[in-house]
Amino acid sequence: MKLHKHVLSAMIVASLFSVAALQVDAQTDTPGIDQRQAKQSQRIAKGEASGRLSSQEAARMKAGQANVASMEANAKADGKVTRAERKAIHKEQNKQSRRIHRQKHDRNES
């Protein structure tokens, strides 16, 4: 009987640790931000490949993407991405998206 209580206690403790680990992951998960970063990087690569973005323009766009990635890493550093941090990252992603669009459509193809 004592063995069963010990096993049950161990299972409960393990479950609690699993739940705590999932909560930490949920607080730092940013799949929407990551997906958008990937899409914007693809837009830059396609623009460069097609000649719609010069190498200098592409480099500036990549630096902008690196800035967003840095913001995301800083937000995750304390273990929780707050609503304000997500909002700031989304705002910067919107700015980068507009820049990519403007540069790809400014008719100064190389």
BADREN-469371 format. One line per 5 residues: number of its first residue (from 1); their letters; for each residue x, y, z of N, C-alpha, C. Coordinates in Angstrom, 3 decimals. Each point is the difference from the previous one (the first is absolute). Layout:
REM BADREN-469371
NUM = A = X/Y/Z/X/Y/Z/X/Y/Z  ...
REM end
This chain:
REM BADREN-469371
1 = MKLHK = 0.816/-1.189/0.000/-0.816/1.189/0.000/0.865/1.259/0.000  1.095/-0.017/0.765/0.906/1.139/0.049/0.621/0.266/-1.368  0.314/-1.045/-0.721/0.611/0.128/-1.322/-0.956/0.705/-0.945  -1.265/-0.316/0.067/-0.976/0.630/-0.879/-0.105/1.498/0.271  0.023/0.373/1.270/-0.065/1.419/0.349/1.239/0.727/-0.513
6 = HVLSA = 1.133/-0.658/0.095/1.264/0.588/-0.459/-0.028/0.210/-1.519  -0.465/-1.005/-0.699/-0.090/0.089/-1.457/-1.002/1.079/-0.388  -1.131/0.031/0.672/-1.025/1.003/-0.287/0.538/1.403/0.273  0.719/0.168/1.096/0.592/1.306/0.320/1.003/0.413/-1.068  0.806/-0.920/-0.442/0.988/0.298/-1.037/-0.684/0.401/-1.305
11 = MIVAS = -1.094/-0.667/-0.322/-0.734/0.327/-1.223/-0.621/1.395/0.090  -0.502/0.337/1.164/-0.601/1.325/0.190/1.075/1.077/-0.133  1.136/-0.198/0.623/1.094/0.969/-0.090/0.454/0.145/-1.452  0.146/-1.108/-0.692/0.418/0.049/-1.409/-1.029/0.756/-0.841  -1.268/-0.217/0.270/-1.059/0.700/-0.728/0.058/1.496/0.252
16 = LFSVA = 0.240/0.376/1.238/0.087/1.426/0.328/1.164/0.662/-0.721  1.138/-0.699/-0.066/1.145/0.552/-0.725/-0.305/0.124/-1.487  -0.698/-0.958/-0.552/-0.378/0.051/-1.414/-0.912/1.182/-0.281  -0.969/0.226/0.857/-0.921/1.124/-0.164/0.771/1.310/0.102  0.906/0.097/0.964/0.793/1.225/0.169/0.867/0.244/-1.237
21 = ALQVD = 0.580/-1.045/-0.552/0.829/0.153/-1.198/-0.840/0.458/-1.184  -1.197/-0.540/-0.136/-0.882/0.421/-1.092/-0.404/1.455/0.150  -0.242/0.446/1.210/-0.373/1.390/0.222/1.139/0.933/-0.381  1.233/-0.357/0.330/1.154/0.824/-0.366/0.120/0.062/-1.514  -0.135/-1.139/-0.693/0.069/-0.011/-1.449/-1.104/0.851/-0.606
26 = AQTDT = -1.204/-0.083/0.563/-1.130/0.759/-0.526/0.235/1.495/0.152  0.725/0.405/1.031/0.257/1.412/0.230/1.057/0.557/-0.938  0.832/-0.856/-0.551/1.056/0.481/-0.891/-0.201/-0.440/-1.444  -1.038/-0.773/-0.284/-0.268/-0.412/-1.374/-0.455/1.199/-0.817  0.548/0.108/-1.198/-0.387/1.089/-0.905/-0.135/-0.540/-1.416
31 = PGIDQ = -0.879/-0.987/-0.210/-0.083/-0.601/-1.332/-0.474/0.978/-1.069  -0.891/0.908/0.347/-0.472/0.974/-0.983/1.108/0.939/-0.443  0.800/0.433/0.962/1.122/0.881/-0.308/1.021/-0.744/-0.845  0.305/-1.234/0.386/0.984/-0.800/-0.741/-0.449/-0.250/-1.435  -1.276/-0.321/-0.162/-0.529/-0.278/-1.340/0.069/1.262/-0.867
36 = RQAKQ = -0.351/1.124/0.578/0.032/1.241/-0.765/1.439/0.379/-0.360  0.929/-0.227/0.914/1.411/0.268/-0.294/0.465/-0.830/-1.198  -0.392/-1.262/-0.005/0.395/-0.890/-1.095/-0.587/0.487/-1.322  -1.263/0.392/0.009/-0.636/0.469/-1.234/0.647/1.285/-0.503  0.307/0.907/0.915/0.626/1.249/-0.421/1.407/-0.249/-0.525
41 = SQRIA = 0.712/-0.929/0.590/1.329/-0.356/-0.507/-0.095/-0.593/-1.403  -1.040/-0.817/-0.227/-0.222/-0.553/-1.339/-0.301/1.102/-1.004  -0.794/0.983/0.406/-0.320/1.120/-0.891/1.275/0.743/-0.393  0.894/0.193/0.951/1.267/0.679/-0.279/0.834/-0.835/-0.970  0.112/-1.293/0.270/0.786/-0.882/-0.860/-0.555/-0.038/-1.422
46 = KGEAS = -1.320/-0.080/-0.135/-0.612/-0.012/-1.329/0.221/1.326/-0.718  -0.099/1.097/0.733/0.236/1.310/-0.596/1.427/0.156/-0.483  0.921/-0.513/0.762/1.413/0.058/-0.392/0.253/-0.894/-1.210  -0.589/-1.201/0.021/0.192/-0.940/-1.105/-0.599/0.524/-1.305  -1.129/0.692/0.101/-0.663/0.506/-1.201/0.586/1.319/-0.485
51 = GRLSS = 0.840/0.612/0.811/0.570/1.280/-0.385/-0.839/1.185/0.445  -1.113/-0.250/0.665/-0.854/1.094/0.482/0.629/0.711/1.187  0.907/-0.687/0.706/0.766/0.605/1.082/1.474/-0.034/-0.361  0.669/1.136/0.119/1.443/0.008/-0.211/0.663/-0.672/1.195  1.263/-0.306/-0.108/0.695/-0.644/1.112/0.047/0.918/1.218
56 = QEAAR = 0.120/1.321/-0.240/0.004/0.942/1.120/-1.374/0.054/0.666  -1.056/0.029/-0.802/-1.352/0.006/0.558/-0.259/-1.275/0.789  0.398/-1.131/-0.568/-0.197/-1.281/0.685/0.766/-0.025/1.323  1.206/0.551/-0.002/0.792/0.032/1.231/-0.700/0.835/1.071  -0.578/1.132/-0.400/-0.741/0.825/0.964/-1.227/-0.747/0.523
61 = MKAGQ = -0.685/-0.704/-0.899/-1.195/-0.747/0.423/0.391/-1.137/0.956  1.113/-0.657/-0.280/0.478/-1.082/0.873/0.404/0.547/1.367  0.579/1.197/0.013/0.362/0.623/1.276/-1.268/0.306/0.807  -1.060/0.422/-0.688/-1.275/0.241/0.671/-0.557/-1.281/0.596  0.127/-1.101/-0.739/-0.469/-1.295/0.503/0.830/-0.428/1.214
66 = ANVAS = 1.293/0.275/-0.049/0.870/-0.331/1.131/-0.401/0.815/1.232  -0.414/1.241/-0.220/-0.463/0.844/1.108/-1.230/-0.621/0.664  -0.933/-0.482/-0.808/-1.206/-0.635/0.553/0.392/-1.271/0.758  0.909/-0.774/-0.546/0.450/-1.227/0.675/0.652/0.332/1.334  0.745/1.086/0.037/0.636/0.437/1.241/-1.051/0.419/1.029
71 = MEANA = -1.026/0.707/-0.455/-1.093/0.391/0.899/-0.664/-1.238/0.589  -0.212/-1.004/-0.840/-0.638/-1.233/0.454/0.878/-0.721/1.026  1.300/-0.075/-0.272/0.916/-0.666/0.934/0.033/0.731/1.338  0.020/1.323/-0.043/-0.008/0.776/1.245/-1.294/-0.215/0.774  -1.112/-0.089/-0.715/-1.289/-0.220/0.651/-0.048/-1.371/0.671
76 = KADGK = 0.607/-0.986/-0.614/-0.009/-1.362/0.542/1.000/-0.192/1.136  0.953/0.906/0.131/1.110/-0.180/0.937/-0.440/-0.193/1.448  -1.069/0.650/0.407/-0.439/-0.126/1.390/-1.002/-1.136/0.210  -0.280/-0.756/-1.062/-0.880/-1.158/0.131/-1.467/0.285/-0.274  -0.344/1.248/-0.305/-1.395/0.334/-0.288/-0.039/1.123/-1.027
81 = VTRAE = -0.737/-0.227/-1.071/-0.211/1.036/-1.002/-1.325/0.667/0.347  0.088/1.231/0.452/-1.200/0.711/0.446/-0.810/0.496/-1.195  -1.217/0.406/0.285/-0.875/0.542/-1.035/0.632/1.252/-0.624  0.602/0.842/0.819/0.641/1.225/-0.497/1.186/-0.337/-0.908  0.767/-1.022/0.376/1.141/-0.409/-0.837/-0.487/-0.545/-1.337
86 = RKAIH = -1.057/-0.822/0.037/-0.558/-0.526/-1.252/-0.495/1.141/-0.890  -0.663/0.979/0.623/-0.520/1.140/-0.755/1.140/0.773/-0.663  1.080/0.221/0.731/1.147/0.720/-0.554/0.636/-0.776/-1.151  0.092/-1.317/0.154/0.581/-0.835/-1.056/-0.885/0.034/-1.239  -1.316/-0.121/0.189/-0.932/0.051/-1.133/0.070/1.357/-0.700
91 = KEQNK = 0.120/1.059/0.779/0.103/1.338/-0.581/1.254/0.110/-0.872  1.107/-0.528/0.491/1.245/0.023/-0.778/-0.111/-0.894/-1.233  -0.666/-1.147/0.129/-0.209/-0.864/-1.165/-0.858/0.707/-1.045  -1.009/0.744/0.434/-0.819/0.760/-0.946/0.855/1.022/-0.744  0.866/0.675/0.729/0.887/0.992/-0.606/0.916/-0.668/-1.032
96 = QSRRI = 0.560/-1.147/0.371/0.893/-0.717/-0.915/-0.761/-0.469/-1.238  -1.230/-0.462/0.179/-0.802/-0.457/-1.131/-0.243/1.139/-0.989  -0.332/1.174/0.537/-0.206/1.163/-0.876/1.278/0.366/-0.736  1.132/-0.065/0.677/1.285/0.312/-0.638/0.310/-0.986/-1.124  -0.230/-1.267/0.267/0.249/-1.022/-1.027/-0.873/0.284/-1.211
101 = HRQKH = -1.273/0.257/0.225/-0.923/0.267/-1.110/0.446/1.230/-0.790  0.306/1.080/0.711/0.414/1.233/-0.676/1.247/-0.211/-0.842  0.985/-0.687/0.552/1.256/-0.206/-0.725/-0.178/-0.932/-1.196  -0.867/-0.996/0.143/-0.218/-0.923/-1.119/-0.779/0.641/-1.133  -0.743/1.063/0.294/-0.861/0.614/-1.006/0.416/1.419/-0.362
106 = DRNES = 1.243/0.380/0.280/0.427/1.365/-0.279/0.583/0.186/-1.405  -0.079/-1.041/-0.792/0.397/0.045/-1.409/1.462/0.354/-0.251  0.863/-0.195/0.962/1.432/0.204/-0.258/0.712/-1.339/-0.019  -0.475/-0.848/-0.893/0.548/-1.352/-0.112/1.445/0.058/-0.443  0.785/-0.938/0.488/1.422/-0.022/-0.371/0.228/-0.881/-1.205
REM end
